[in-house]
């Protein structure tokens, strides 16, 4: 897990970046003669406005919706001012706004970038709305599997149900509490279809009077409505994704000629029609469709019946709309049409979404005041004991930090500086013991063996090598008459020489041990510090997860398994006779992968990059169903079949 939680880019954001990058690589050639004439002409205010608009949409930073609205509003005002003197005939025809070929190229680039960003905004908003619907849908589905959760939900929502039963005093002159037999079921329990619901509890069979059964039916009704809204959003998402911008394909087919401008215009027109079709926005008379291919202006619901096979072919379209019409269409889409569509999509969350926080927490909040009163009274009665416990806990924590963290760290720092304490054996002391032993042996050689200078030199070499054979021979000879030689011989002298040899050997051993301890002192210091560092790391990770609300363990693992299962289920249940998925199935697949993208935000950087690469393959419309199933198999293999390798 990384120290800083990084969000994973969404599918729409990545598609936008790829499309704008590919659009920037399409070359457009302008004749030198025309370019020279345009350079010498006076630059009009319209040309400056168009140039600034293109600069605003060509920034390396992400283009925001507010920034795009400002650019489109500027262009709409520009076209409105020019409409009084001339009528715009299209991209390829001259007008008072685009006076030079360079302005026409800039205008085409502006419209291409604008419609691509609008496509991304629509797709992203629909995905956010669909994910919100699916989030609440999963909440109800989880509750449906537990009788205890359904009973708890009934108790939590009981005050709200009673409130709905109360009559409106403004509409009724006399206040009257209705009997339970006359209570309408739809006022107590929401139904999926109020038209087919029973009017009152009197009409229900006796077993259905059980509140648990009615609450379960309400949960089922909410699941049905939310699933329907989610599927509608998924169909629009699949419609937009299957007809995504093709700037990368167009960039691969370009030859650098003047026809590339018409290619940009044609693709802009096609994408503009897709955007308008997704939101049911009229853009004029529908162009004739190629035989066997669905019309690009058809709504997503109508086109899904014909499949999405026509998305891979270039739709036959009418002459491209002028830039003024394109800008005038995109601006209200961003300001009103798209927000209204998202509001209509998520309107079911108001009545059938998960209960509010107050509904879920009113029972603990109701018990909180008496618990606080009881706790405060108990604390006042035992304040001395509590104070002592707090002091003891503080001293324990402080002693642990000082004794197990601070002091070991100081020892590590001292060792790194070259200090540290050893056994206290000085190398000079060992050398002095060796020199004293050598002098004692040489004196014995002079007095006992009467050695010459060469003999003394050889004896000195033996002593330095640790060979005490000559001294031991004298000792053995003197031990034949120990009493006499102790008084008159060299027995005591040889014993003292051996004592000095033992002292020298002991000092040398201690010096070697001192060197060994000093070389391993840093290792010992880290071994003593490791337990405290592990405890601090665990406490830090727990505090971070508690602060950020990040889920780990079994809950996070279940999210991972549920996401992979949903993706695999969609791929397995896809019709085998069709090469491409329908718009609805493709949208559901993108939503399932979108949940996995959010889940991947908690992974380490290396694991997240590899995992997101596999998710991109699942989202790719060019990869067939069998290939995506192989990607799922690879995800299972790399995650050791349970996701623990991916940071769970």
C-alpha positions as CSV (number, residue, x, y, z in Angstrom):
1,X,0.0,0.0,0.0
2,X,1.4,3.4,-1.0
3,X,1.7,6.1,1.6
4,X,-0.4,8.5,-0.5
5,X,-3.6,7.2,-1.9
6,X,-3.7,8.0,-5.6
7,X,-7.0,7.9,-7.6
8,X,-7.1,5.8,-10.7
9,X,-8.1,7.7,-13.9
10,X,-11.6,6.8,-15.2
11,X,-12.3,5.2,-18.6
12,X,-13.7,8.5,-20.0
13,X,-10.7,10.5,-18.9
14,X,-8.3,8.0,-20.5
15,X,-10.3,7.9,-23.7
16,X,-10.3,11.7,-23.9
17,X,-6.5,11.9,-23.5
18,X,-5.9,9.3,-26.2
19,X,-8.4,11.0,-28.5
20,X,-6.9,14.5,-28.1
21,X,-3.4,13.2,-28.5
22,X,-4.3,11.4,-31.7
23,X,-6.1,14.5,-33.0
24,X,-3.0,16.5,-32.5
25,X,-1.0,14.1,-34.7
26,X,-3.2,14.5,-37.8
27,X,-1.3,16.7,-40.2
28,X,-3.0,19.4,-42.3
29,X,-1.3,20.9,-45.3
30,X,-2.0,24.5,-46.6
31,X,-0.6,25.7,-49.9
32,X,2.3,28.1,-49.5
33,X,0.7,30.6,-51.8
34,X,-2.4,30.7,-49.8
35,X,-0.4,30.8,-46.6
36,X,1.7,33.7,-47.8
37,X,-1.4,35.7,-48.7
38,X,-3.0,35.1,-45.4
39,X,0.2,36.1,-43.5
40,X,0.2,39.5,-45.2
41,X,-3.4,40.2,-44.6
42,X,-4.6,42.1,-41.6
43,X,-5.6,39.9,-38.7
44,X,-9.3,40.5,-37.8
45,X,-10.8,40.3,-34.3
46,X,-12.5,37.1,-35.3
47,X,-9.2,35.5,-36.1
48,X,-7.8,36.5,-32.7
49,X,-10.9,35.1,-30.9
50,X,-10.6,31.8,-32.8
51,X,-6.9,31.6,-32.0
52,X,-7.4,32.2,-28.3
53,X,-10.2,29.6,-28.2
54,X,-7.9,27.0,-29.8
55,X,-5.2,27.9,-27.4
56,X,-7.6,27.4,-24.4
57,X,-8.6,23.9,-25.7
58,X,-5.0,22.8,-26.5
59,X,-3.6,23.1,-23.0
60,X,-1.8,20.2,-21.5
61,X,-4.0,20.4,-18.4
62,X,-7.4,18.7,-18.3
63,X,-10.1,20.8,-19.9
64,X,-12.8,21.5,-17.4
65,X,-16.5,21.9,-18.2
66,X,-16.5,25.6,-17.1
67,X,-13.6,26.3,-19.4
68,X,-15.3,24.6,-22.3
69,X,-18.5,26.5,-21.7
70,X,-16.6,29.7,-21.8
71,X,-15.0,28.9,-25.1
72,X,-18.3,27.8,-26.7
73,X,-20.1,30.9,-25.4
74,X,-17.4,33.1,-27.0
75,X,-17.8,31.3,-30.3
76,X,-21.6,31.5,-30.1
77,X,-21.4,35.3,-29.5
78,X,-19.0,35.6,-32.4
79,X,-21.3,33.8,-34.8
80,X,-24.3,35.7,-33.6
81,X,-22.5,39.0,-34.3
82,X,-21.6,37.8,-37.8
83,X,-25.0,36.4,-38.6
84,X,-26.5,39.8,-39.4
85,X,-24.2,40.3,-42.4
86,X,-23.6,36.8,-43.8
87,X,-25.0,33.3,-43.5
88,X,-22.7,30.5,-42.5
89,X,-22.5,27.9,-45.3
90,X,-20.2,25.3,-43.6
91,X,-16.6,24.4,-42.9
92,X,-15.5,24.3,-46.5
93,X,-17.1,27.6,-47.6
94,X,-15.9,31.1,-46.8
95,X,-17.7,33.5,-44.5
96,X,-17.0,36.6,-42.6
97,X,-15.9,34.7,-39.5
98,X,-13.3,32.4,-41.0
99,X,-11.6,34.8,-43.4
100,X,-8.4,32.8,-43.9
101,X,-7.6,29.1,-44.5
102,X,-5.7,29.1,-41.2
103,X,-8.9,30.2,-39.4
104,X,-10.8,27.4,-41.0
105,X,-8.2,24.9,-39.8
106,X,-8.3,26.4,-36.3
107,X,-12.1,26.3,-36.4
108,X,-12.2,22.7,-37.3
109,X,-9.7,21.8,-34.5
110,X,-11.8,23.8,-32.0
111,X,-15.0,22.0,-33.0
112,X,-13.2,18.6,-33.0
113,X,-11.8,19.2,-29.5
114,X,-15.0,20.6,-28.2
115,X,-17.2,17.7,-29.3
116,X,-14.7,15.2,-28.0
117,X,-14.6,16.9,-24.6
118,X,-18.5,17.0,-24.6
119,X,-18.5,13.3,-25.4
120,X,-16.3,12.7,-22.4
121,X,-18.4,14.8,-20.1
122,X,-21.6,13.0,-21.1
123,X,-20.0,9.6,-20.7
124,X,-18.4,10.5,-17.4
125,X,-21.6,11.9,-15.9
126,X,-23.6,8.9,-17.0
127,X,-21.0,6.6,-15.4
128,X,-21.1,8.5,-12.2
129,X,-24.9,8.4,-12.1
130,X,-24.9,4.7,-12.9
131,X,-22.3,3.9,-10.3
132,X,-24.4,5.7,-7.7
133,X,-27.4,3.6,-8.8
134,X,-25.3,0.4,-8.6
135,X,-24.0,1.4,-5.2
136,X,-27.5,1.6,-3.7
137,X,-28.5,-1.5,-5.7
138,X,-25.8,-3.5,-4.0
139,X,-26.9,-2.2,-0.7
140,X,-30.4,-3.5,-1.1
141,X,-29.2,-6.8,-2.6
142,X,-27.0,-7.3,0.4
143,X,-29.9,-6.6,2.8
144,X,-32.1,-9.0,0.9
145,X,-29.9,-11.9,1.9
146,X,-30.3,-11.3,5.7
147,X,-33.5,-11.5,7.6
148,X,-31.9,-9.6,10.5
149,X,-31.0,-6.7,8.2
150,X,-34.6,-6.5,6.8
151,X,-36.0,-6.5,10.3
152,X,-33.5,-3.8,11.4
153,X,-34.4,-1.7,8.3
154,X,-38.1,-2.0,9.2
155,X,-37.4,-0.7,12.7
156,X,-35.2,2.1,11.4
157,X,-37.7,3.3,8.9
158,X,-40.7,2.9,11.2
159,X,-40.9,6.6,12.2
160,X,-40.9,7.7,8.6
161,X,-43.7,5.2,7.8
162,X,-45.8,6.5,10.6
163,X,-45.1,10.1,9.4
164,X,-46.4,9.2,6.0
165,X,-49.6,7.9,7.5
166,X,-50.4,11.2,9.2
167,X,-53.0,13.2,7.4
168,X,-52.3,16.6,6.1
169,X,-54.1,19.1,8.3
170,X,-54.2,21.7,5.5
171,X,-56.3,19.4,3.3
172,X,-58.6,17.9,5.9
173,X,-60.8,19.8,8.2
174,X,-61.0,17.2,10.9
175,X,-58.0,15.2,12.1
176,X,-58.6,11.5,12.1
177,X,-56.2,8.6,12.6
178,X,-57.0,5.9,10.0
179,X,-57.5,2.3,11.1
180,X,-54.9,-0.2,10.2
181,X,-57.4,-2.0,7.9
182,X,-57.9,1.1,5.8
183,X,-54.2,2.0,5.6
184,X,-52.9,2.1,2.0
185,X,-50.1,-0.3,1.4
186,X,-48.2,2.2,-0.8
187,X,-48.2,4.8,2.0
188,X,-46.6,2.3,4.3
189,X,-44.4,0.3,1.9
190,X,-43.2,1.5,-1.5
191,X,-44.1,-0.7,-4.4
192,X,-42.5,-1.1,-7.8
193,X,-45.8,-0.4,-9.6
194,X,-48.4,1.6,-7.7
195,X,-51.0,1.0,-10.3
196,X,-51.0,-2.8,-9.6
197,X,-50.4,-2.5,-5.9
198,X,-53.2,-3.3,-3.4
199,X,-55.1,-0.4,-2.1
200,X,-55.2,-1.2,1.6
201,X,-54.2,-3.8,4.1
202,X,-57.8,-5.1,4.0
203,X,-57.2,-6.4,0.5
204,X,-54.1,-8.4,1.5
205,X,-54.3,-12.1,2.4
206,X,-53.6,-12.9,6.0
207,X,-50.0,-14.1,5.7
208,X,-49.1,-10.9,3.8
209,X,-49.9,-8.7,6.9
210,X,-46.5,-9.7,8.2
211,X,-44.4,-6.5,8.3
212,X,-41.3,-8.6,7.4
213,X,-43.0,-9.8,4.2
214,X,-44.1,-6.3,3.2
215,X,-40.6,-4.8,4.0
216,X,-39.0,-7.6,1.8
217,X,-41.4,-6.7,-1.0
218,X,-40.4,-3.0,-0.7
219,X,-36.7,-4.0,-0.9
220,X,-37.5,-6.1,-4.0
221,X,-39.4,-3.1,-5.5
222,X,-36.4,-0.8,-4.9
223,X,-34.1,-3.3,-6.5
224,X,-36.3,-3.6,-9.5
225,X,-36.5,0.2,-10.0
226,X,-32.8,0.8,-9.4
227,X,-31.8,-2.0,-11.7
228,X,-34.0,-0.6,-14.5
229,X,-32.5,2.9,-14.1
230,X,-29.0,1.4,-14.0
231,X,-29.6,-0.6,-17.2
232,X,-30.9,2.5,-19.0
233,X,-27.7,4.4,-18.0
234,X,-25.6,1.4,-19.0
235,X,-27.2,1.3,-22.4
236,X,-26.3,5.0,-22.9
237,X,-22.8,4.3,-21.7
238,X,-22.4,1.4,-24.2
239,X,-23.9,3.6,-26.9
240,X,-21.3,6.3,-26.4
241,X,-18.4,3.9,-25.8
242,X,-19.1,1.9,-29.0
243,X,-19.2,5.1,-31.0
244,X,-16.1,6.7,-29.3
245,X,-13.9,9.2,-31.1
246,X,-11.8,7.6,-33.9
247,X,-9.1,10.1,-34.1
248,X,-6.4,7.5,-33.6
249,X,-7.7,5.5,-36.6
250,X,-8.0,8.7,-38.7
251,X,-4.4,9.6,-37.7
252,X,-3.2,6.2,-38.9
253,X,-4.9,6.7,-42.3
254,X,-3.8,10.3,-43.0
255,X,-1.3,11.2,-45.7
256,X,-0.6,14.8,-44.9
257,X,-2.7,16.2,-47.7
258,X,-5.4,18.9,-47.7
259,X,-8.1,16.1,-47.4
260,X,-7.2,15.7,-43.8
261,X,-9.2,18.8,-43.0
262,X,-12.3,17.1,-44.5
263,X,-11.5,14.0,-42.5
264,X,-11.5,16.0,-39.2
265,X,-14.7,17.7,-40.3
266,X,-16.4,14.4,-41.1
267,X,-15.4,12.8,-37.8
268,X,-16.5,15.9,-35.9
269,X,-19.9,15.7,-37.6
270,X,-20.2,12.0,-36.8
271,X,-19.3,12.5,-33.1
272,X,-21.6,15.5,-32.9
273,X,-24.5,13.3,-34.1
274,X,-23.6,10.6,-31.5
275,X,-23.6,13.2,-28.7
276,X,-27.0,14.5,-29.8
277,X,-28.4,11.1,-30.3
278,X,-27.4,10.0,-26.8
279,X,-29.3,12.9,-25.2
280,X,-32.2,12.9,-27.8
281,X,-31.2,16.4,-28.9
282,X,-32.5,17.4,-32.4
283,X,-29.9,18.5,-34.9
284,X,-32.0,18.8,-38.0
285,X,-33.3,16.3,-40.4
286,X,-31.8,12.8,-40.0
287,X,-29.3,11.8,-42.8
288,X,-30.1,8.7,-44.9
289,X,-28.7,5.6,-43.3
290,X,-26.7,3.0,-45.2
291,X,-28.7,-0.1,-45.9
292,X,-28.1,-2.7,-43.1
293,X,-26.6,0.0,-40.8
294,X,-28.5,1.8,-38.1
295,X,-29.0,5.5,-38.4
296,X,-26.5,7.5,-36.4
297,X,-29.3,9.8,-35.2
298,X,-31.4,6.9,-33.8
299,X,-31.8,6.9,-30.1
300,X,-29.8,4.3,-28.1
301,X,-32.9,2.3,-27.2
302,X,-33.8,1.9,-30.9
303,X,-30.2,1.2,-32.0
304,X,-29.6,-1.5,-29.3
305,X,-32.2,-3.7,-31.0
306,X,-30.1,-3.7,-34.1
307,X,-26.9,-4.4,-32.2
308,X,-23.8,-2.3,-32.3
309,X,-22.2,-3.8,-35.3
310,X,-22.7,-0.6,-37.2
311,X,-20.5,1.2,-34.8
312,X,-17.4,-0.2,-36.4
313,X,-18.3,1.1,-39.8
314,X,-18.5,4.8,-40.9
315,X,-22.1,5.9,-40.8
316,X,-23.4,7.7,-43.8
317,X,-24.2,11.2,-42.8
318,X,-25.6,14.4,-44.2
319,X,-23.3,17.4,-45.0
320,X,-21.6,18.4,-41.8
321,X,-23.3,21.2,-39.8
322,X,-21.7,24.6,-39.7
323,X,-19.6,25.5,-36.7
324,X,-22.2,28.0,-35.5
325,X,-24.8,25.2,-35.3
326,X,-22.3,22.8,-33.6
327,X,-21.4,25.4,-30.9
328,X,-25.0,26.4,-30.4
329,X,-25.9,22.8,-29.9
330,X,-23.1,21.8,-27.5
331,X,-23.5,24.8,-25.2
332,X,-27.1,24.0,-24.1
333,X,-26.1,20.4,-23.8
334,X,-23.5,21.2,-21.2
335,X,-25.6,23.8,-19.4
336,X,-29.1,22.3,-19.3
337,X,-29.7,19.1,-21.2
338,X,-26.9,17.0,-19.6
339,X,-27.7,18.0,-16.0
340,X,-31.4,17.4,-16.7
341,X,-30.7,13.9,-18.1
342,X,-28.6,13.0,-15.1
343,X,-31.2,14.4,-12.7
344,X,-33.9,12.3,-14.4
345,X,-31.6,9.3,-14.3
346,X,-30.9,9.5,-10.6
347,X,-34.4,10.6,-9.6
348,X,-35.2,7.1,-8.4
349,X,-32.5,7.4,-5.7
350,X,-34.7,9.9,-3.8
351,X,-37.5,7.3,-3.2
352,X,-35.7,4.0,-3.7
353,X,-32.1,4.7,-2.7
354,X,-30.5,3.6,0.5
355,X,-31.9,5.1,3.7
356,X,-30.5,8.4,4.9
357,X,-27.9,8.6,7.6
358,X,-30.5,9.9,10.0
359,X,-32.8,6.9,9.3
360,X,-29.9,4.5,9.9
361,X,-28.5,6.3,13.0
362,X,-31.6,7.5,14.9
363,X,-31.5,4.5,17.2
364,X,-27.9,5.0,18.3
365,X,-28.5,8.8,18.5
366,X,-31.6,8.1,20.7
367,X,-29.5,6.0,23.1
368,X,-26.6,8.4,23.1
369,X,-28.0,11.0,25.6
370,X,-28.7,8.4,28.4
371,X,-25.4,6.7,27.7
372,X,-23.6,10.0,27.9
373,X,-25.3,10.8,31.2
374,X,-24.6,7.4,32.7
375,X,-21.0,7.6,31.5
376,X,-20.4,11.1,32.8
377,X,-21.8,10.2,36.2
378,X,-19.7,7.1,36.4
379,X,-16.6,9.1,35.4
380,X,-17.3,11.6,38.2
381,X,-17.6,8.9,40.7
382,X,-14.4,7.2,39.7
383,X,-12.4,10.2,38.5
384,X,-9.4,9.5,40.8
385,X,-9.1,5.9,39.5
386,X,-9.5,7.1,35.9
387,X,-6.9,9.8,36.4
388,X,-4.4,7.2,37.8
389,X,-5.1,4.9,34.9
390,X,-4.5,7.6,32.4
391,X,-1.2,8.5,34.1
392,X,-0.1,4.9,34.2
393,X,-1.0,4.5,30.5
394,X,0.9,7.7,29.6
395,X,3.9,6.5,31.6
396,X,3.8,3.1,29.9
397,X,3.6,4.6,26.5
398,X,6.3,7.1,27.3
399,X,8.6,4.4,28.7
400,X,8.0,2.2,25.7
401,X,8.8,5.0,23.3
402,X,11.9,6.0,25.2
403,X,13.2,2.5,25.9
404,X,12.3,0.8,22.7
405,X,12.4,3.5,20.1
406,X,14.4,6.5,21.1
407,X,17.3,4.8,22.8
408,X,17.8,2.1,20.2
409,X,17.7,4.8,17.5
410,X,20.4,6.8,19.4
411,X,22.5,3.6,19.6
412,X,22.1,3.1,15.8
413,X,23.2,6.7,15.2
414,X,26.1,6.4,17.5
415,X,27.2,3.2,15.8
416,X,27.0,4.8,12.4
417,X,29.2,7.6,13.6
418,X,31.9,5.1,14.4
419,X,31.5,5.0,18.1
420,X,29.8,2.5,20.3
421,X,31.1,0.6,23.3
422,X,33.1,-2.7,23.0
423,X,34.8,-4.8,25.6
424,X,37.3,-2.1,26.6
425,X,40.4,-4.0,25.4
426,X,43.1,-1.7,24.0
427,X,45.3,-3.0,21.2
428,X,48.4,-1.3,22.8
429,X,47.9,-3.4,26.0
430,X,48.0,-6.6,23.9
431,X,51.2,-5.5,22.3
432,X,52.8,-4.7,25.7
433,X,52.0,-8.2,27.0
434,X,53.5,-9.7,23.8
435,X,56.7,-7.6,24.2
436,X,57.0,-8.5,27.9
437,X,56.6,-12.2,27.1
438,X,59.2,-12.0,24.4
439,X,61.8,-10.4,26.7
440,X,61.2,-12.9,29.5
441,X,61.8,-15.8,27.1
442,X,64.9,-14.3,25.6
443,X,66.4,-13.7,29.1
444,X,65.7,-17.4,29.9
445,X,67.4,-18.4,26.6
446,X,70.5,-16.4,27.5
447,X,70.8,-17.7,31.1
448,X,69.8,-21.4,30.5
449,X,70.7,-22.2,26.9
450,X,73.5,-19.6,26.5
451,X,72.3,-18.9,23.0
452,X,74.1,-16.7,20.5
453,X,72.6,-13.7,18.7
454,X,71.3,-15.9,15.9
455,X,69.8,-18.4,18.4
456,X,68.1,-15.6,20.2
457,X,66.7,-14.2,16.9
458,X,65.3,-17.7,16.1
459,X,63.8,-18.0,19.6
460,X,62.2,-14.5,19.2
461,X,60.5,-15.7,16.0
462,X,59.2,-18.8,17.7
463,X,57.7,-16.7,20.6
464,X,56.0,-14.3,18.1
465,X,54.5,-17.4,16.4
466,X,53.2,-18.7,19.7
467,X,55.8,-21.6,19.9
468,X,56.8,-22.0,23.6
469,X,58.6,-25.4,23.1
470,X,62.0,-24.2,24.6
471,X,60.3,-22.8,27.7
472,X,58.3,-26.0,28.3
473,X,61.5,-28.1,28.0
474,X,63.1,-26.1,30.8
475,X,60.0,-26.4,32.8
476,X,59.9,-30.2,32.4
477,X,63.6,-30.5,33.3
478,X,63.1,-28.3,36.5
479,X,60.1,-30.4,37.6
480,X,62.4,-33.4,38.2
481,X,63.5,-31.7,41.4
482,X,60.8,-29.3,42.1
483,X,61.8,-28.3,45.7
484,X,65.4,-27.8,44.9
485,X,64.8,-26.0,41.6
486,X,62.1,-23.8,43.1
487,X,64.7,-22.4,45.5
488,X,67.9,-22.6,43.5
489,X,66.8,-23.3,39.9
490,X,64.5,-21.8,37.2
491,X,61.2,-23.5,38.1
492,X,59.5,-20.3,39.4
493,X,60.8,-18.4,36.4
494,X,59.3,-20.8,33.9
495,X,56.0,-20.7,35.7
496,X,55.9,-16.9,35.6
497,X,56.7,-17.1,31.9
498,X,53.7,-19.4,31.3
499,X,51.4,-17.1,33.4
500,X,52.5,-14.2,31.2
501,X,51.7,-16.4,28.1
502,X,48.3,-17.1,29.4
503,X,47.6,-13.4,30.1
504,X,48.8,-12.6,26.5
505,X,46.5,-15.2,25.0
506,X,43.5,-14.0,27.0
507,X,44.1,-10.4,26.0
508,X,44.4,-11.4,22.3
509,X,41.1,-13.4,22.5
510,X,39.3,-10.5,24.1
511,X,40.6,-8.1,21.4
512,X,39.3,-10.4,18.6
513,X,36.0,-10.7,20.4
514,X,35.9,-6.9,20.7
515,X,36.4,-6.5,16.9
516,X,33.7,-9.0,16.2
517,X,31.2,-7.3,18.5
518,X,32.0,-3.9,17.0
519,X,31.4,-5.3,13.4
520,X,28.0,-6.7,14.4
521,X,26.9,-3.9,16.6
522,X,24.8,-2.2,13.9
523,X,23.0,-5.5,13.2
524,X,22.3,-6.0,16.9
525,X,21.0,-2.5,17.2
526,X,18.5,-3.0,14.3
527,X,17.4,-6.3,15.7
528,X,16.5,-4.6,19.0
529,X,14.7,-1.8,17.1
530,X,12.8,-4.0,14.7
531,X,9.9,-5.0,17.0
532,X,9.1,-1.4,17.9
533,X,9.3,-0.3,14.3
534,X,6.9,-3.0,13.3
535,X,4.4,-2.0,16.0
536,X,4.7,1.7,14.9
537,X,4.2,0.7,11.3
538,X,1.0,-1.3,12.1
539,X,-0.4,1.6,14.3
540,X,0.4,4.1,11.5
541,X,-1.4,2.0,8.9
542,X,-4.4,1.4,11.1
543,X,-4.7,5.1,11.9
544,X,-4.4,6.0,8.2
545,X,-7.1,3.6,7.2
546,X,-9.3,4.8,10.0
547,X,-8.8,8.4,9.0
548,X,-9.3,7.9,5.3
549,X,-12.0,5.3,5.6
550,X,-10.1,2.8,3.5
551,X,-11.3,-0.8,3.7
552,X,-8.9,-3.6,4.0
553,X,-9.2,-7.3,4.8
554,X,-12.2,-9.4,4.1
555,X,-14.5,-6.4,3.1
556,X,-12.0,-5.2,0.4
557,X,-11.4,-8.7,-0.7
558,X,-15.2,-9.2,-1.2
559,X,-15.4,-6.1,-3.3
560,X,-12.6,-7.4,-5.5
561,X,-14.2,-10.8,-5.9
562,X,-17.6,-9.3,-6.6
563,X,-16.2,-7.0,-9.3
564,X,-14.3,-9.8,-11.1
565,X,-17.4,-12.1,-10.9
566,X,-19.6,-9.4,-12.4
567,X,-17.2,-8.9,-15.3
568,X,-16.8,-12.6,-16.0
569,X,-20.6,-13.2,-15.7
570,X,-21.3,-10.5,-18.4
571,X,-18.7,-12.0,-20.7
572,X,-20.0,-15.6,-20.2
573,X,-23.7,-14.6,-20.7
574,X,-23.0,-12.5,-23.8
575,X,-24.7,-14.0,-26.9
576,X,-22.3,-16.3,-28.7
577,X,-23.8,-15.7,-32.1
578,X,-22.8,-12.0,-32.1
579,X,-19.2,-10.8,-32.5
580,X,-19.8,-7.6,-30.5
581,X,-21.7,-7.0,-27.3
582,X,-24.9,-5.0,-27.2
583,X,-24.9,-1.5,-25.9
584,X,-26.4,-2.5,-22.6
585,X,-24.0,-5.3,-22.0
586,X,-21.0,-3.2,-23.0
587,X,-22.2,-0.4,-20.6
588,X,-22.6,-2.9,-17.8
589,X,-19.1,-4.2,-18.5
590,X,-17.6,-0.7,-18.4
591,X,-19.5,-0.1,-15.1
592,X,-18.1,-3.3,-13.6
593,X,-14.6,-2.4,-14.7
594,X,-15.1,1.1,-13.3
595,X,-15.8,-0.3,-9.9
596,X,-12.5,-2.3,-10.2
597,X,-10.7,0.9,-11.2
598,X,-11.9,2.5,-7.9
599,X,-10.8,-0.6,-6.0
600,X,-7.3,-0.4,-7.7
601,X,-6.7,3.0,-6.1
602,X,-5.6,1.3,-2.9
603,X,-2.9,-0.9,-4.6
604,X,0.8,-0.3,-4.7
605,X,2.1,1.6,-7.6
606,X,3.6,-1.4,-9.4
607,X,0.6,-3.6,-8.8
608,X,-1.8,-0.9,-9.7
609,X,-0.2,-0.2,-13.1
610,X,-0.3,-3.9,-14.1
611,X,-3.9,-4.3,-12.9
612,X,-5.2,-1.2,-14.7
613,X,-3.5,-2.4,-17.9
614,X,-5.6,-5.6,-17.7
615,X,-8.7,-3.5,-17.0
616,X,-8.0,-1.5,-20.2
617,X,-8.1,-4.7,-22.2
618,X,-11.5,-5.5,-20.7
619,X,-12.8,-2.1,-21.8
620,X,-11.3,-2.2,-25.3
621,X,-14.1,-2.6,-27.8
622,X,-11.8,-4.1,-30.4
623,X,-11.1,-7.2,-28.1
624,X,-13.6,-10.0,-28.6
625,X,-15.3,-11.9,-25.8
626,X,-12.9,-14.9,-25.9
627,X,-9.9,-12.5,-25.5
628,X,-11.5,-10.8,-22.6
629,X,-12.2,-14.1,-20.9
630,X,-8.5,-14.9,-21.2
631,X,-7.7,-11.6,-19.6
632,X,-9.9,-12.6,-16.7
633,X,-8.0,-15.8,-16.4
634,X,-4.8,-13.9,-16.3
635,X,-6.1,-11.6,-13.5
636,X,-7.1,-14.7,-11.5
637,X,-3.6,-16.2,-12.0
638,X,-1.7,-13.1,-11.1
639,X,-3.8,-12.5,-8.0
640,X,-3.3,-16.0,-6.7
641,X,-7.0,-16.8,-7.1
642,X,-8.0,-14.7,-4.1
643,X,-6.6,-11.2,-4.5
644,X,-4.2,-11.3,-1.6
645,X,-1.3,-10.6,-3.8
646,X,-3.0,-7.4,-4.9
647,X,-2.8,-5.8,-1.5
648,X,-5.9,-7.1,0.3
